[in-house]
Amino acid sequence: MELLREENREWDYETDVLVLGYGGAGACAAIAARDGGAEVIILEKAPFGGGNTACSVGNMFLPDNVAEAIAYYRALSFGTVSDQELIRTMAEAMAALPERLKEWGIDLKLRKKNTPTFPTIPGARCIDHWSAGLGESLFKSLSDLVRQRNLGILFETPAKTILKDPKTGLTRGVLAEQAGKSLFLKARRAVVLATGGYENNFERQGYFHFPGLKLYPFGTPYNTGDGLKMASELGADQWHFASTEWLGPALKEPTEKIGVAIAFRRSSGSFLFVNRSGKNFINESMNFTHRKEALAFTRFDHERAEYPNIPFYAVFDDQFRKEGPLYGLQNSKVGYASWQNLDEWSQDNTAEIEKGWISKAESIRALAGKLNLDPDGLQETIDQYNRDSKEGRINAFGRSPNRMAPIEEAPFYGVELCLSIINTQGGPRHNCRAQALDMEGKPIPRLYKAGELGSFFGHLYQGGSNLPEALAFGRLAGEGAAAEIPW
Ligand SMILES: Cc1cc2nc3c(=O)[nH]c(=O)nc-3n(C[C@H](O)[C@H](O)[C@H](O)COP(=O)(O)OP(=O)(O)OC[C@H]3O[C@@H](n4cnc5c(N)ncnc54)[C@H](O)[C@@H]3O)c2cc1C
């Protein structure tokens, strides 16, 4: 990859296929395009590759049977995918993924048979759990393959606009930005959009999800939905904004200071979530990840025009503090903060109390004062919770007594929480060849897309699917892009 000389100023770089975004989808598109005989340049906004792919758990839930998978994926979509050919391709590509990755020297291991998220849905039993280790090591394998192919990669070079010929409408290249300067890149064959979701774009979140609420992402902060803008400028149809993948509560102040979600993952012991009125409103022990029903966090009070359960707080006692860190995914390499080592947290939470991230008081009422909560409401809530816990009763929100312990050992603590998400699914709609479609369902010439930007998943999400989907459709996108006739 050489910078073109001054006399060719119209294009700074020229190649066959431009891949935008160097996560799992982008890496697979680049590898497949190169193997299809194309020259490739990858543009990546961050100073390094990986995206959400590299900080993922690396779980892949894949079908062992195409016919059942077709029924299962069709049912999961709840009618949001009407293209039957796409459903078939999804089933085939996901089922074939272990073999296809093996061709590249990546060995997926079968962890467990028959592990669907929704066992009652038709076809569910075809889903098995596979993995090649954490996302970090999977991305390392992919980036080794990219390196071996000697492709051009421009880091810290966000793509801004996909350029098209005003007369023919054909995709011609990309306008990107590097060190504050515009860079024009020509794509002789095609452009692959693989810039991930809009997790970090709070304005877009408000358009599609809960106006006025912030959902803090657990993955890379570089996924700001740039692909949505680039796709709309080319007239792409866009789908699946109804779907966002919850993680659950995160610790608000550290999340805002560090810039990505610092997840609160404790789920049993002497703690409770309360709202400003000091009232408990949810079963804290439930698994919030990927839930699709309306959760009490986002309940809206129409008469008062507010979310009564936002802000919300975790309240706990000294026993709970001593039992372990509030932040549950430290040093796991899962989530951006862990992957990038941004998440130091003391084992007994004392450092965070000293930093002022956690409030401390000698009584429940004094704690309510510090957190600005209704003191009577909080005292009543704790008293009721303690009675339920001691008498072994399931509480009003379904929390089971074996997940409770009385909140009674002073001092008491409180910390404001916020909502966090894993990833979004909305973005450009595509066909079975990973081509982005216009509003009439026709492929936009020379524009391919893959990954969580406009994912297949429009409502129910089978856990462990976004990653394999990104790899499978990234490969299809790269193959299709390389097969285009150069202009
Ligand atoms: C913590 C976590 C755990 C997860 N665990 C799992 C799991 O176990 N199994 C599973 O199936 N899924 C999991 N997921 C979801 C899955 O990892 C992602 O949906 C998938 O990896 C997305 O791949 P992608 O290539 O589309 O996006 P990404 O991997 O996020 O890559 C997008 C890339 O595009 C870059 N980019 C953004 N804008 C631009 C621009 N304008 N120009 C150039 N580059 C740009 C970004 O910097 C990023 O590198 C997890 C996600 C997270 C956050």
The ligand as an ORCA input file, in Angstrom:
! r2SCAN-3c Opt
* xyz 0 1
  C     -18.274     -7.496     26.310
  C     -18.888     -8.168     25.144
  C     -19.036     -9.550     25.154
  C     -19.599    -10.187     24.055
  N     -19.652    -11.547     24.050
  C     -20.151    -12.184     22.960
  C     -20.126    -13.603     22.881
  O     -19.613    -14.294     23.760
  N     -20.670    -14.184     21.772
  C     -21.230    -13.457     20.755
  O     -21.728    -14.043     19.796
  N     -21.238    -12.101     20.795
  C     -20.687    -11.454     21.858
  N     -20.660    -10.096     21.892
  C     -21.121     -9.355     20.708
  C     -20.087     -9.494     19.590
  O     -18.787     -9.525     20.146
  C     -20.164     -8.353     18.613
  O     -21.483     -8.096     18.225
  C     -19.356     -8.686     17.351
  O     -18.040     -9.055     17.712
  C     -19.373     -7.481     16.430
  O     -18.388     -7.620     15.440
  P     -18.236     -6.432     14.403
  O     -17.047     -6.771     13.576
  O     -19.524     -6.158     13.745
  O     -17.936     -5.140     15.316
  P     -16.648     -4.795     16.171
  O     -15.883     -6.004     16.532
  O     -17.084     -3.916     17.257
  O     -15.738     -3.977     15.130
  C     -16.138     -2.719     14.637
  C     -14.874     -1.916     14.367
  O     -15.205     -0.767     13.581
  C     -14.417      0.320     14.026
  N     -15.052      1.567     13.572
  C     -16.130      2.199     14.081
  N     -16.410      3.295     13.342
  C     -15.493      3.339     12.340
  C     -15.257      4.220     11.255
  N     -16.019      5.314     11.046
  N     -14.230      3.965     10.409
  C     -13.414      2.885     10.605
  N     -13.583      2.026     11.651
  C     -14.621      2.244     12.480
  C     -14.387      0.129     15.527
  O     -13.316      0.855     16.110
  C     -14.219     -1.385     15.635
  O     -12.859     -1.746     15.662
  C     -20.069     -9.430     22.959
  C     -19.925     -8.042     22.942
  C     -19.327     -7.406     24.026
  C     -19.162     -5.918     23.998
*
